[in-house]
Structures are given as C-alpha cells and as structure tokens.
Amino acid sequence: MKKAIIAAAVFGFLGASSQAQAIGCLSGGVAGGVAGHYAGHHTVLGALGGCVVGHQLHKKQKRKKQQLEQQQALPPQPAVKKPTAQ
C-alpha cells in the first residue's frame, strides 16, 4: 500500500510538470530507479534523485545548444589589422 501511494505521488508530480521539464526528469528517473533498486531496494529514492539530476543535465545541454546556435547565427567579424609602429 505504501509503495502504491508513493508511486501515485511520483507520477502525479511528473504529470504536473511541463513537457520541457519532464524530458530530463523521466530519463534520469528511470536510470535512478534502476540504480536505486540494485543498490539496496531504494527504487523511489533513486528515481527522485535521478529526476533532479536528469533535469539539471537537460537544462545544461539545452543551454549549450542555444549558445552554439547563437554563435553560428552571428556573421563573422572581419579581422582588424593593428597599425605597426615605424
């Protein structure tokens, strides 16, 4: 019964989050749940930790992708020659 309540709370939390937040959370939660299960039957704890870590990694990856796209969108700057002293 306790596991059913915890599972319902976790899925309710995941359902309430937006799609962008759920991407990293779901993949991290699955990996964390499996790792937690094999590390001493702490599946729910592992899933919650994996959700947090997965969300953070997804945000970081998304931020890097946006920066790369912005850099590629900028036109190349012409090289400026410095005058040499004679």
Z-matrix of the N, CA and C atoms (Angstrom, degrees):
N
C 1 1.453
C 2 1.532 1 110.51
N 3 1.343 2 115.00 1 -41.50
C 4 1.459 3 119.23 2 -179.29
C 5 1.533 4 110.57 3 -63.09
N 6 1.331 5 116.47 4 -41.23
C 7 1.463 6 120.07 5 179.76
C 8 1.520 7 111.26 6 -64.45
N 9 1.318 8 117.14 7 -36.86
C 10 1.464 9 120.81 8 179.75
C 11 1.526 10 110.65 9 -66.07
N 12 1.314 11 117.50 10 -39.06
C 13 1.461 12 121.15 11 179.15
C 14 1.521 13 110.41 12 -67.46
N 15 1.331 14 116.29 13 -43.29
C 16 1.466 15 120.22 14 179.59
C 17 1.522 16 110.13 15 -65.02
N 18 1.330 17 116.71 16 -42.96
C 19 1.469 18 120.05 17 179.27
C 20 1.526 19 110.84 18 -62.76
N 21 1.323 20 117.35 19 -40.59
C 22 1.462 21 120.81 20 178.67
C 23 1.527 22 110.73 21 -64.75
N 24 1.332 23 117.03 22 -38.75
C 25 1.468 24 120.40 23 178.46
C 26 1.525 25 111.03 24 -66.24
N 27 1.336 26 116.98 25 -42.22
C 28 1.461 27 121.18 26 179.91
C 29 1.520 28 110.19 27 -64.58
N 30 1.322 29 117.73 28 -47.49
C 31 1.462 30 120.08 29 179.97
C 32 1.526 31 111.63 30 -67.27
N 33 1.317 32 117.59 31 -32.29
C 34 1.461 33 120.16 32 175.01
C 35 1.520 34 111.33 33 -65.51
N 36 1.334 35 116.15 34 -39.92
C 37 1.456 36 121.04 35 177.50
C 38 1.522 37 110.44 36 -64.49
N 39 1.321 38 116.54 37 -43.76
C 40 1.458 39 120.71 38 179.64
C 41 1.522 40 111.49 39 -65.89
N 42 1.309 41 116.63 40 -36.74
C 43 1.455 42 120.52 41 179.71
C 44 1.515 43 112.40 42 -70.12
N 45 1.319 44 116.82 43 -28.47
C 46 1.461 45 120.55 44 -179.26
C 47 1.516 46 112.43 45 -78.67
N 48 1.317 47 117.48 46 -21.13
C 49 1.463 48 119.63 47 -178.68
C 50 1.521 49 109.93 48 -78.24
N 51 1.322 50 115.29 49 157.12
C 52 1.457 51 119.09 50 -179.94
C 53 1.519 52 110.16 51 -74.28
N 54 1.317 53 116.80 52 168.99
C 55 1.462 54 121.45 53 -177.22
C 56 1.520 55 111.10 54 -63.48
N 57 1.325 56 118.19 55 -39.77
C 58 1.464 57 120.70 56 -179.08
C 59 1.523 58 110.84 57 -63.86
N 60 1.298 59 117.54 58 -37.45
C 61 1.458 60 120.72 59 179.08
C 62 1.519 61 110.92 60 -74.31
N 63 1.307 62 117.54 61 -31.20
C 64 1.454 63 121.20 62 -175.32
C 65 1.519 64 112.65 63 -72.86
N 66 1.326 65 118.97 64 -25.11
C 67 1.462 66 120.69 65 -176.47
C 68 1.517 67 111.08 66 -58.75
N 69 1.308 68 117.80 67 -56.29
C 70 1.460 69 120.81 68 -179.54
C 71 1.516 70 112.00 69 -70.25
N 72 1.313 71 116.09 70 -33.08
C 73 1.460 72 120.73 71 -177.64
C 74 1.525 73 111.28 72 -67.96
N 75 1.304 74 117.44 73 -43.23
C 76 1.462 75 119.94 74 -178.10
C 77 1.524 76 112.06 75 -66.89
N 78 1.328 77 116.63 76 -46.19
C 79 1.463 78 118.50 77 -178.79
C 80 1.524 79 110.60 78 -67.55
N 81 1.323 80 117.40 79 -41.29
C 82 1.464 81 120.71 80 177.77
C 83 1.520 82 111.79 81 -68.51
N 84 1.326 83 116.44 82 -36.72
C 85 1.460 84 120.42 83 179.63
C 86 1.515 85 112.68 84 -65.32
N 87 1.321 86 116.52 85 -39.66
C 88 1.465 87 120.29 86 178.38
C 89 1.526 88 109.70 87 -64.97
N 90 1.333 89 116.12 88 -47.85
C 91 1.469 90 119.77 89 -179.80
C 92 1.526 91 111.05 90 -63.48
N 93 1.328 92 116.83 91 -42.34
C 94 1.462 93 120.41 92 178.94
C 95 1.515 94 112.46 93 -67.01
N 96 1.319 95 116.83 94 -36.67
C 97 1.466 96 120.41 95 178.20
C 98 1.512 97 112.07 96 -65.05
N 99 1.316 98 116.79 97 -42.33
C 100 1.470 99 120.67 98 178.11
C 101 1.517 100 109.82 99 -65.83
N 102 1.331 101 116.71 100 -45.62
C 103 1.462 102 119.78 101 179.72
C 104 1.525 103 110.72 102 -63.18
N 105 1.328 104 117.11 103 -42.45
C 106 1.458 105 120.49 104 179.25
C 107 1.516 106 112.65 105 -64.93
N 108 1.321 107 116.94 106 -35.28
C 109 1.461 108 120.87 107 178.51
C 110 1.522 109 110.95 108 -63.51
N 111 1.323 110 115.95 109 -44.80
C 112 1.461 111 119.66 110 -178.96
C 113 1.522 112 112.78 111 -77.90
N 114 1.310 113 117.65 112 -14.75
C 115 1.464 114 120.90 113 -179.67
C 116 1.526 115 111.73 114 -98.38
N 117 1.293 116 117.35 115 30.59
C 118 1.461 117 119.57 116 174.47
C 119 1.508 118 114.41 117 112.11
N 120 1.299 119 118.11 118 33.69
C 121 1.470 120 123.31 119 175.37
C 122 1.534 121 112.56 120 58.06
N 123 1.324 122 116.22 121 44.72
C 124 1.465 123 122.09 122 175.38
C 125 1.527 124 108.75 123 -113.34
N 126 1.317 125 115.85 124 52.84
C 127 1.459 126 121.87 125 -173.72
C 128 1.522 127 112.14 126 -61.14
N 129 1.308 128 117.71 127 -49.29
C 130 1.463 129 121.26 128 -176.08
C 131 1.525 130 110.25 129 -66.77
N 132 1.312 131 116.73 130 -42.16
C 133 1.460 132 120.46 131 178.62
C 134 1.530 133 110.64 132 -62.71
N 135 1.324 134 116.45 133 -42.55
C 136 1.461 135 120.63 134 177.40
C 137 1.516 136 112.15 135 -64.86
N 138 1.328 137 116.61 136 -38.84
C 139 1.461 138 120.57 137 179.40
C 140 1.522 139 111.15 138 -65.91
N 141 1.304 140 117.61 139 -41.06
C 142 1.469 141 120.41 140 178.49
C 143 1.523 142 110.92 141 -65.84
N 144 1.327 143 116.40 142 -44.30
C 145 1.465 144 119.79 143 177.65
C 146 1.521 145 111.45 144 -63.71
N 147 1.324 146 116.55 145 -41.88
C 148 1.457 147 120.91 146 178.37
C 149 1.517 148 112.05 147 -64.14
N 150 1.307 149 116.37 148 -34.97
C 151 1.465 150 120.95 149 178.03
C 152 1.525 151 110.46 150 -63.45
N 153 1.309 152 116.23 151 -45.58
C 154 1.466 153 120.54 152 -179.33
C 155 1.527 154 110.33 153 -64.11
N 156 1.333 155 116.39 154 -47.93
C 157 1.463 156 120.48 155 -178.56
C 158 1.528 157 110.77 156 -65.81
N 159 1.324 158 116.82 157 -43.01
C 160 1.457 159 120.20 158 179.10
C 161 1.517 160 112.55 159 -61.67
N 162 1.329 161 116.35 160 -38.47
C 163 1.460 162 120.68 161 178.47
C 164 1.524 163 110.46 162 -64.89
N 165 1.330 164 117.23 163 -44.08
C 166 1.457 165 120.87 164 179.70
C 167 1.528 166 111.43 165 -64.17
N 168 1.328 167 117.02 166 -43.33
C 169 1.462 168 120.20 167 178.96
C 170 1.524 169 111.52 168 -64.28
N 171 1.321 170 116.95 169 -38.22
C 172 1.461 171 120.39 170 178.85
C 173 1.532 172 110.50 171 -65.57
N 174 1.327 173 117.28 172 -41.08
C 175 1.459 174 120.60 173 177.67
C 176 1.525 175 111.01 174 -62.21
N 177 1.339 176 116.55 175 -42.89
C 178 1.461 177 120.66 176 -179.88
C 179 1.526 178 110.67 177 -64.59
N 180 1.317 179 116.97 178 -42.83
C 181 1.460 180 121.48 179 179.61
C 182 1.533 181 110.53 180 -64.66
N 183 1.307 182 116.99 181 -41.14
C 184 1.454 183 121.71 182 179.55
C 185 1.528 184 110.66 183 -64.98
N 186 1.340 185 117.02 184 -41.12
C 187 1.455 186 121.84 185 179.10
C 188 1.535 187 110.93 186 -63.46
N 189 1.343 188 117.20 187 -42.85
C 190 1.464 189 120.76 188 178.41
C 191 1.523 190 111.08 189 -63.60
N 192 1.319 191 116.60 190 -39.91
C 193 1.461 192 120.61 191 179.25
C 194 1.525 193 110.85 192 -63.87
N 195 1.329 194 117.74 193 -41.07
C 196 1.456 195 121.41 194 179.04
C 197 1.529 196 111.19 195 -65.60
N 198 1.336 197 116.81 196 -40.48
C 199 1.461 198 120.16 197 178.47
C 200 1.521 199 110.95 198 -64.59
N 201 1.314 200 117.00 199 -40.84
C 202 1.456 201 121.02 200 178.88
C 203 1.531 202 110.86 201 -63.84
N 204 1.321 203 116.88 202 -41.88
C 205 1.462 204 120.92 203 178.51
C 206 1.522 205 111.24 204 -64.78
N 207 1.325 206 117.26 205 -37.26
C 208 1.462 207 120.76 206 178.68
C 209 1.528 208 110.40 207 -67.57
N 210 1.317 209 117.16 208 -39.99
C 211 1.463 210 120.60 209 179.50
C 212 1.529 211 110.94 210 -65.95
N 213 1.307 212 116.91 211 -37.92
C 214 1.450 213 120.37 212 -179.97
C 215 1.524 214 111.44 213 -73.52
N 216 1.310 215 118.49 214 -25.13
C 217 1.457 216 122.27 215 -178.47
C 218 1.526 217 111.69 216 -78.71
N 219 1.329 218 118.01 217 -23.57
C 220 1.460 219 120.73 218 -179.57
C 221 1.519 220 110.20 219 -73.37
N 222 1.340 221 117.18 220 138.81
C 223 1.468 222 118.85 221 176.74
C 224 1.533 223 109.63 222 -70.33
N 225 1.316 224 118.13 223 148.77
C 226 1.462 225 119.95 224 -179.52
C 227 1.525 226 110.72 225 -66.57
N 228 1.306 227 116.37 226 139.83
C 229 1.451 228 122.39 227 -179.79
C 230 1.527 229 109.35 228 -83.65
N 231 1.338 230 117.48 229 136.39
C 232 1.470 231 118.60 230 177.86
C 233 1.527 232 110.37 231 -69.11
N 234 1.305 233 115.67 232 146.79
C 235 1.456 234 121.12 233 179.09
C 236 1.523 235 108.65 234 -72.81
N 237 1.314 236 117.68 235 133.07
C 238 1.457 237 123.23 236 -179.98
C 239 1.524 238 107.52 237 -102.74
N 240 1.307 239 116.47 238 123.38
C 241 1.454 240 120.32 239 177.74
C 242 1.513 241 108.99 240 -86.19
N 243 1.315 242 115.10 241 133.52
C 244 1.457 243 119.61 242 177.09
C 245 1.523 244 108.03 243 -85.39
N 246 1.313 245 116.54 244 136.54
C 247 1.471 246 118.45 245 178.12
C 248 1.521 247 110.27 246 -66.14
N 249 1.289 248 115.38 247 138.80
C 250 1.468 249 119.51 248 178.91
C 251 1.520 250 109.40 249 -92.44
N 252 1.295 251 115.47 250 140.32
C 253 1.464 252 121.01 251 179.53
C 254 1.516 253 109.76 252 -79.09
N 255 1.331 254 116.37 253 130.60
C 256 1.470 255 120.03 254 179.61
C 257 1.481 256 110.78 255 -118.13
